[in-house]
């Protein structure tokens, strides 16, 4: 690359040979060209690295770790290795649609915006659309913490979306402390970024998030609700005036309900739509 990229697309990987080629190709085929790709591999034992290295493109860099680390640590390592002003972290099985970076860079370039987010499709292991995300049912525009926090708490989950559905300012991410935790890594970061300033939402679908038995989201069933509630408790203590007690109660019930039905629903949808 002859100049520093504006965007770094970070892809943490572990045994992703089945999907990493499609994920990487979806990035390389963007209409927006001013980017780099940072692959942070966490000691894959399959052919993930061979697949990545077979794609000859100077925009792709590979970081290999030893010893094996946690999901949050590998996500942070990928961002720490990035040089772009803006960062997108995506799963090894996620997909960017062609205008994703173009649209998101235009959105995040608005003054005093620290991250942007959009709608996403949820797809099966073989790439079929299981459903289209409606998220927070927002109109395109700029939103402050006080606009979004009550909705996040009430949802009992992460209505903003997975990292693939966002683009954030790298410097602000570092100042916020990076990803923390095991199962609510993303929503914790979105809240901390909102504590720095507003986010902007684009009411368009620019990405696809893959679910299934082999996806990272499948691991959420046993611990997601507990960690979500712990996170929300700490956030409410920091911003008690923004979250009425009844919303906190609704969020607790919603967190356990979604944990109970998350994986069975994903498995059923994959079976039906296959």
N, C-alpha and C positions, 0 to 999 in steps of 0.2 A: 504494500500500500504506500502511496506517495504522500499521503497526508493523514493526520490523526482522524479516526472515525468519529462521527457525532454520536453514534449509537453502538453499544456493545450488547449483543444477544448472547446470554450466558446459558449454557445447557449442561447442568450437572448430570452425569451418567453413571449407571451401574447395571451391567448385564442388559443392555438395551439393543442388542443386535437386531431384534425383530422390527424395530421402529425408528432407529436413529437415522437411517438414510432418508426416510420420508421427512422427518423433522428437519434435518439439515437442509435438504433440498428446498423445503418450503421457505427457509430463511434466504437461501442464496437466490431464489427466484423473486425476491421483492422488487417492486417498482422503485422504491427508495434504495439507493446504492451506497450511501455514505455510512457503512457499518462494518463491524468486525464480528466474528463468532468466537466465543471462548468455550471450549469443551473442558469441563473439569471432571475427569474420570476417577471414580472411587474404587480402584483395584478391580475392575471387571474381570471375570474369569471366562467370559465368552469372547466373541469376535468383535465386540463393540469398537475397540480402538482400530482394528484392522479395517473395518468399514469406514470409519471416519478418515483414516489416513489414505484410503483409496480414492477419496474425493479431493482431487488436486485443486485447491483454491487458496491463494495467498491470504484471503481474509479469515481463514480458519486457523486458530491456534489451539493446541492441546496442552492441558495441565494434567499431569498424572500424580496421584497421591500415594503415599506410603507412610504409615500403615493406614488401613481402612478407618474411615471416620464416620461421623453422624451426618444425617441429611442436612441439618442446619449448618454444620461446619463446612460441608462441601458446597452448599449454596453460597455461603460467605466467601469461600475460597475462589469461586468462579467470579464473583463481583470484585473481589480484591485484585484479581488478575486483569480486570477490564480497564480500558483507558478512555472509553467514550464518556461524553457528558451525561448521556442518558443510558439507562440499562433496562433490558427486558430479560427476566429469568423465565425459561420455559422448560417443561419436562421433556425427557428424551422421546416421549410418545405423543407430544402435542404437535399441532400444526398451525402455522401462520398463513392466512390468506394473503394474496399478492399485494394488496394495498395497505396491509397492517401498519408497517413502519411509517409509510408516507402519511397516513391519517393521524397516527398517534404523535408523531413529531410535530405536526401542525398544531395539534391540540395542546401539547405540553409547552409549546413555545409561548403561550399566553403569559403575560406578566404575573410573577409571584405564584405560579402553580408548581407544585412539587411532585405530583404524579398524576397520571391520567388512567382511566379504565374504560372498558367497553363491554358490550355483550359478547357471549361466546356460545358456540355450539358444543354440545356434549355428544361425543361419538363413542361407538363401540370398539372392541378390539380390532375389528376388520374395517373400521372407518365409516360405518353407517351412522347417520345422525339419529341419536336416540331422542333427544329433545333440544329445543332452543331455549337458552337461558333468558329469563325475564328479570332476574336480579332484583334490583330495588325499584323497578318501574319508574325510573327517572326520565326526565327530558334532558337533552344535551345541555350542558352548562357547567358552571363552577359551583362547587359545594364545600362548605366549611365543616369542621368537626361537629359543631352543634347541629348541623343539618343531617349528618350521616350516623353519628354515634347512637342515637335512640333507635334507629332502624336496624343497625348492626346488632345491638343488644337484644332487641325484640326477636330477631330472626333466630338467635341461638346458634348461629353458624357464621359463614363468611359470604355474605351476599355481594360483596364487591367482586369476588372472584379469585381464581388462582393466579399465581404470578404471570402466567402466559397472557392473561387478559389485561395486564397493566404495563406501563412504562414509567420509570421513576428517575428522579435526579440522583446521580451517583453520589455527589458530595453530601446531599441531605441524608441519603441512606446511611452513609458512614457516620455522620453526626448523630443519627438516631440510634446507632449501636448495632446495626446489622440484624440478621435473622436470629431469633432466640427460640428455643424450645424444641419440641418433637412433632406435635400433631396440629398445632395452630400457629405455625411459623408465619404464615402469610397474613392472616387477619390482624395479628399482633403488630406486624410491620405497618400495615395500612393505617391502623389507628395512630401509631407513633409518627408516621409521616403527616397525618392530618393535624397532629399537635404542632407541627411546624408551620402549617399553612394549608390553603385550599387544594383540592383535587379537581380535575375536570373530567366529566363523563361525556363520552361520545355514544349516542344512541344508534350504534351500528355494530354489526358482527364482523370482527376481524380475525378471530382465532377459533380453533377447535381444541377442546380439552378431552383427552381420552380416558375412559374408565374401563375397569375390568379386573380380572383376577391378578393380572401381572402389573397393574398400575400402582403407583404410590398411594393413591387415594383408597385403595382396597385395604390398606393397613390401618385405617382410621377407626375401625369399628369399636375396638375395646377401650381406647383411651381418649377419643376425641371429645366426648361430652365433659368428662372430668376436667381436662385441660382448658376447654372453652370456658367453663364456669369459673375456674381459678383466674383465668385471664380477665374475664369480664368483671369479677370482683375487684381486681386491682385497678381496672380502668374506672369503674364507678367511684372508687375511693378518690381517684384523682379529679373526677368531674361529676360530683354528686348532683350538682344543679342541672345537669343535662339529661339525667336518666331518672324518671319517676320510679318509685319502688314497684309499682305494678308491672312496668315493662321489664324490670329485672326478673320478676317472678315468671312472666311469660317466656322470657328468654331461657330460663333454666329448664322449664318444661320442654320447650322446643328443642334444646340441645340434646336431651335424653331421647326424645321422640325420634329425632333425625339420626342419632347414633343407632337406635334400635332397628330402623328400617333402611338405612343407607345401603349396606352391602347386599341384603336380600333383594332390594329393588334393582340395584345395578346388575346383579347376576341374572335376575328375571328378564330385564330389558335386553341384555346381551343375548340371552337364549331366544327371546321372541323375535328380535330384529335381525338375528344372524342370517 
